[in-house]
Amino acid sequence: MVLASMMGYGSLARDSGLSFGVSVVSTATVWGLPGQVAFAELFAVGAPVLAIMVASSMANLRFLPMSLSMLPLFRGDSQAWRWRYILVAIMSINTWALTLRHGPSMTQDQRFPYYLGLCIVCMTAGLAGTALGYHLAASFPFYVTVSLIYLNPVYFVFLFSGVRHRNCILALMFGAVLGPLFHLISPEWGLPFCGVIAGSAAYWIDKRMAPLKGDGETP
């Protein structure tokens, strides 16, 4: 799934006028499809470098609460804690969801190798997909490129559902209902408003419901 969605990005990057090297490096450094799409689109219209940096960072701001929620899993491992800034930089929604799901059942010394292995596989797939998509861009119809990019958010829904935390499920349900409504009200600001309201509502309701055994607990 990562390879396929990054093929879509590679094609988009080429159409936006990015060089092959910049396209691949942007995958390794920005490492978040929404931020990368913002990077390519703003580059295509000639936006200032500062505006591109701010937009890409804002698009990937979701990684802040995700990384904070995963910190307790590695706090007892001195090696993982020493490399925590690197581990956060190579985190993706795939590695976050899978580690948060399986990590609590692992021993402390197993979590770091598991997480690192996932990150290496996903990063390798992402770089390969960007390169393939860039070179195959001319042979892709537009609707195929767009479909490949949107495979990723569809996959996110299944990943979040697989985390099996009640607050995540509630946030998905509220977002699915409120997302289209907010988009009709404000196409430019509908998505962040939906994220803040749906996520806050899910957190508030989850806190007031009876706790589920094992829900969100980490050793």
Secondary structure per residue as TSV (DSSP state, phi and psi in degrees):
chain	resnum	aa	ss	phi	psi
A	1	M	-	360.0	-41.8
A	2	V	H	-62.5	-45.2
A	3	L	H	-59.9	-45.2
A	4	A	H	-65.5	-45.2
A	5	S	H	-67.4	-36.1
A	6	M	H	-73.4	-22.6
A	7	M	H	-63.5	-39.9
A	8	G	H	-61.9	-40.8
A	9	Y	H	-65.9	-41.9
A	10	G	H	-58.6	-40.4
A	11	S	H	-65.8	-42.7
A	12	L	H	-63.7	-41.0
A	13	A	H	-61.6	-40.6
A	14	R	H	-66.8	-42.4
A	15	D	H	-64.6	-25.9
A	16	S	T	-84.0	-5.2
A	17	G	T	94.9	6.9
A	18	L	-	-74.3	146.1
A	19	S	-	-75.2	165.5
A	20	F	H	-61.4	-44.6
A	21	G	H	-62.1	-45.6
A	22	V	H	-64.6	-37.7
A	23	S	H	-61.7	-46.2
A	24	V	H	-69.8	-42.3
A	25	V	H	-64.8	-35.9
A	26	S	H	-64.7	-33.0
A	27	T	H	-66.2	-42.1
A	28	A	H	-72.0	-28.2
A	29	T	H	-101.3	-47.4
A	30	V	T	-72.6	-45.6
A	31	W	-	46.0	58.3
A	32	G	-	-173.3	116.9
A	33	L	H	-58.9	-42.3
A	34	P	H	-59.0	-43.1
A	35	G	H	-65.6	-37.0
A	36	Q	H	-68.9	-39.4
A	37	V	H	-63.9	-42.1
A	38	A	H	-61.4	-41.3
A	39	F	H	-59.5	-48.5
A	40	A	H	-67.0	-42.9
A	41	E	H	-68.6	-40.9
A	42	L	H	-69.7	-35.2
A	43	F	H	-62.9	-39.0
A	44	A	H	-64.1	-31.6
A	45	V	T	-94.7	4.7
A	46	G	T	76.8	31.6
A	47	A	-	-68.5	153.6
A	48	P	-	-62.5	154.3
A	49	V	H	-59.4	-40.4
A	50	L	H	-62.2	-41.7
A	51	A	H	-64.5	-38.3
A	52	I	H	-65.0	-43.2
A	53	M	H	-63.7	-44.5
A	54	V	H	-65.4	-44.2
A	55	A	H	-64.7	-42.4
A	56	S	H	-65.0	-39.8
A	57	S	H	-66.9	-42.5
A	58	M	H	-65.0	-37.8
A	59	A	H	-65.5	-28.7
A	60	N	T	-101.9	16.8
A	61	L	T	-64.9	-19.3
A	62	R	T	-60.6	-21.2
A	63	F	H	-69.1	-20.0
A	64	L	H	-64.3	-57.7
A	65	P	H	-65.8	-29.7
A	66	M	H	-64.1	-45.2
A	67	S	H	-67.3	-37.2
A	68	L	H	-64.4	-36.7
A	69	S	H	-70.3	-20.4
A	70	M	H	-97.1	-13.4
A	71	L	H	-55.3	-42.1
A	72	P	H	-58.9	-24.2
A	73	L	H	-68.3	-25.9
A	74	F	H	-113.3	-1.1
A	75	R	T	-62.1	-31.0
A	76	G	T	-86.0	-2.5
A	77	D	-	-104.4	110.2
A	78	S	H	-63.2	-36.9
A	79	Q	H	-67.7	-47.4
A	80	A	H	-63.7	-39.6
A	81	W	H	-65.7	-34.7
A	82	R	H	-66.5	-32.4
A	83	W	T	-102.1	21.1
A	84	R	H	-62.3	-33.8
A	85	Y	H	-69.1	-35.2
A	86	I	H	-70.0	-41.3
A	87	L	H	-63.0	-36.9
A	88	V	H	-68.1	-39.2
A	89	A	H	-65.1	-30.2
A	90	I	T	-98.4	6.7
A	91	M	-	-73.4	143.3
A	92	S	-	-130.1	171.2
A	93	I	H	-64.1	-27.4
A	94	N	H	-66.5	-51.0
A	95	T	H	-68.7	-33.8
A	96	W	H	-64.0	-49.5
A	97	A	H	-65.0	-43.7
A	98	L	H	-69.8	-38.9
A	99	T	H	-69.4	-39.6
A	100	L	H	-67.3	-28.5
A	101	R	H	-79.4	-45.5
A	102	H	H	-98.3	-22.3
A	103	G	G	-58.1	-44.9
A	104	P	G	-59.5	-26.1
A	105	S	G	-86.8	-3.9
A	106	M	S	-93.5	159.3
A	107	T	-	-74.7	161.5
A	108	Q	H	-57.2	-38.9
A	109	D	H	-77.8	-9.4
A	110	Q	H	-92.4	-21.7
A	111	R	H	-68.1	-44.2
A	112	F	H	-61.5	-50.0
A	113	P	H	-61.7	-38.0
A	114	Y	H	-62.4	-49.6
A	115	Y	H	-63.5	-44.8
A	116	L	H	-63.6	-40.9
A	117	G	H	-62.1	-42.5
A	118	L	H	-60.4	-45.2
A	119	C	H	-61.9	-42.0
A	120	I	H	-64.6	-42.8
A	121	V	H	-63.3	-46.8
A	122	C	H	-66.6	-41.8
A	123	M	H	-64.3	-42.4
A	124	T	H	-61.5	-44.0
A	125	A	H	-63.7	-39.8
A	126	G	H	-64.6	-43.6
A	127	L	H	-66.2	-42.7
A	128	A	H	-64.7	-41.1
A	129	G	H	-64.6	-40.7
A	130	T	H	-61.3	-44.7
A	131	A	H	-64.4	-44.6
A	132	L	H	-64.2	-46.2
A	133	G	H	-62.5	-37.2
A	134	Y	H	-63.3	-45.1
A	135	H	H	-79.1	-23.0
A	136	L	T	-99.5	7.4
A	137	A	G	-56.4	-40.0
A	138	A	G	-65.5	-24.9
A	139	S	G	-93.7	-2.3
A	140	F	S	-95.4	125.6
A	141	P	-	-64.6	156.6
A	142	F	H	-58.0	-43.0
A	143	Y	H	-66.4	-26.5
A	144	V	H	-70.9	-43.2
A	145	T	H	-59.3	-47.5
A	146	V	H	-63.2	-40.6
A	147	S	H	-63.7	-39.8
A	148	L	H	-63.2	-40.8
A	149	I	H	-64.6	-40.6
A	150	Y	H	-82.6	-1.8
A	151	L	H	-63.4	-33.7
A	152	N	H	-64.0	-52.5
A	153	P	H	-63.7	-30.7
A	154	V	H	-65.0	-40.3
A	155	Y	H	-65.6	-34.4
A	156	F	H	-57.6	-38.5
A	157	V	H	-60.0	-44.2
A	158	F	H	-67.8	-36.4
A	159	L	H	-65.6	-47.2
A	160	F	H	-62.0	-39.0
A	161	S	H	-63.8	-34.4
A	162	G	H	-73.1	-17.7
A	163	V	H	-64.3	-30.3
A	164	R	-	65.3	28.6
A	165	H	-	-97.7	131.7
A	166	R	H	-59.3	-39.6
A	167	N	H	-63.9	-33.1
A	168	C	H	-67.4	-42.3
A	169	I	H	-64.2	-43.1
A	170	L	H	-62.7	-41.3
A	171	A	H	-63.0	-39.5
A	172	L	H	-62.9	-43.7
A	173	M	H	-64.3	-46.4
A	174	F	H	-65.4	-40.8
A	175	G	H	-64.3	-37.7
A	176	A	H	-64.0	-34.2
A	177	V	H	-81.1	-45.3
A	178	L	H	-80.8	-27.4
A	179	G	H	-54.1	-55.9
A	180	P	H	-60.5	-36.3
A	181	L	H	-66.0	-45.4
A	182	F	H	-66.6	-32.7
A	183	H	H	-66.0	-37.2
A	184	L	H	-66.8	-36.1
A	185	I	H	-72.9	-44.7
A	186	S	-	-150.6	96.7
A	187	P	T	-59.0	-29.9
A	188	E	T	-77.8	-38.3
A	189	W	T	-114.6	2.3
A	190	G	H	-61.6	-40.7
A	191	L	H	-66.0	-51.4
A	192	P	H	-64.2	-37.2
A	193	F	H	-62.3	-42.9
A	194	C	H	-62.6	-42.9
A	195	G	H	-62.2	-45.2
A	196	V	H	-65.8	-46.9
A	197	I	H	-71.5	-46.9
A	198	A	H	-64.8	-42.7
A	199	G	H	-66.4	-42.1
A	200	S	H	-66.3	-40.8
A	201	A	H	-64.5	-41.0
A	202	A	H	-63.8	-41.9
A	203	Y	H	-64.0	-44.7
A	204	W	H	-65.6	-45.3
A	205	I	H	-68.4	-40.3
A	206	D	H	-62.5	-38.2
A	207	K	H	-66.4	-25.3
A	208	R	H	-98.8	-0.2
A	209	M	S	-94.8	161.7
A	210	A	-	-62.3	134.7
A	211	P	-	-65.5	142.9
A	212	L	-	-93.9	142.4
A	213	K	T	-64.2	121.3
A	214	G	T	84.3	-3.7
A	215	D	T	-74.5	110.6
A	216	G	T	76.3	5.7
A	217	E	-	-84.3	141.5
A	218	T	-	-131.8	147.8
A	219	P	-	-61.1	360.0
